[in-house]
Amino acid sequence: MILLEVRNLKVAFKSEKEEFIAIDDVSFSIDKRETVALIGESGSGKSITSLSMLGLLPRNGQVIGGHVFYEDKDLLLLDQKELQQIRGKKISMIFQDASISLNPSMKIGKQITEGLAYHRMMNREELKCEALRLLTKVGFHKPTEVFNQYPGQLSGGMKQRALIAMAISCNPQLIIADEPTTALDVTTQKQILDLMNDYKQTTGTSILFITHDFGLVAEYADRVIVMFGGKIVETADVFTLFKNPVHPYTKGLMNSIPKIEEPRDHLLTIRDAVSEEAAYEGRIFAPETFSADEKVYHSPSTLIEVEPGHHVRFFTESPEVSNI
């Protein structure tokens, strides 16, 4: 059953001189109890997609097309007061840098109880008890001590746990995790992701997991959406995508991952990936077999279903493009 559906989302950033399209015709859905991974390089549009869904774009950013449906409501048509009733309570977000997401001048306990007080009817004692329960749930062995500490007194992993406690405080139906483990060491990274996965299994919460790490996607995601240049270029369930990646950009991302069984002197890079539309006469991405000297150019197509549930953005309508 679909929990959230994004249809033809288009986001632009405007300056005095020009307008830059950051998200172009992005459509996807998230089912209940599902973890969907949104993957791509930095600048591919992953975070902007999530921020636009919740009305959190910076001032020069604007949604210029599309819909985001949640519980039969289009989030893009709601005013700030209506969105505040959804943010944190129904849909919560874990940002990638806990150091700047937490208020350095406010104790952890105060930051957790602030959201609880806004969305749930509790007195002061109930708020503290619930905050301590949440801190215990996310792995703190001394929750009272952490409750009274400032963010600067916590390690990176502890700050991230505190953010997760805030995100799950109102039992949301959807958690948007925007690269929540980027600044953490490998051991802490696994602990944080296992914590989120356990929470999903026990509560049925859905997760939109934004990342650039295919290794994490393989372990934690149910379905994968690959983004490049503000567009979705490939989407499939996690097993299908790893078994049969089709788009050259997806293959490039996978091939850039170091493999223990295949030692290399140099890591492979993604060839022909360009962000300027002037290159290749408007082609946002060119497969490896394509060169700027070619006489024939094709515009990016719509997503095409190459097998059940597996959609790819080709550059011609010809199936043989899948062999690139």
Secondary structure, 3 states (H helix, E strand, C coil): CEEEEEEEEEEEEECCCCEEEEEEEEEEEEECCCEEEEECCCCCCHHHHHHHHCCCCCCCEEEEEEEEEECCEEHHHCCHHHHHCCECCCEEEECCCHHHHCCCCCCHHHHHHHHHHHHCCCCHHHHHHHHHHHHHHCCCCCHHHHHCCCHHHCCHHHHHHHHHHHHHCCCCCEEEEECCCCCCCHHHHHHHHHHHHHHHHHHCCEEEEEECCHHHHHHHCCEEEEEECCEEEEEEEHHHHHHCCCCHHHHHHHHCCCECCECCCCCCCCCCECCCCCHHHHCCECCCCCCCCCCCCCCCCCEEEEECCEEEECCCCCHHHHHC
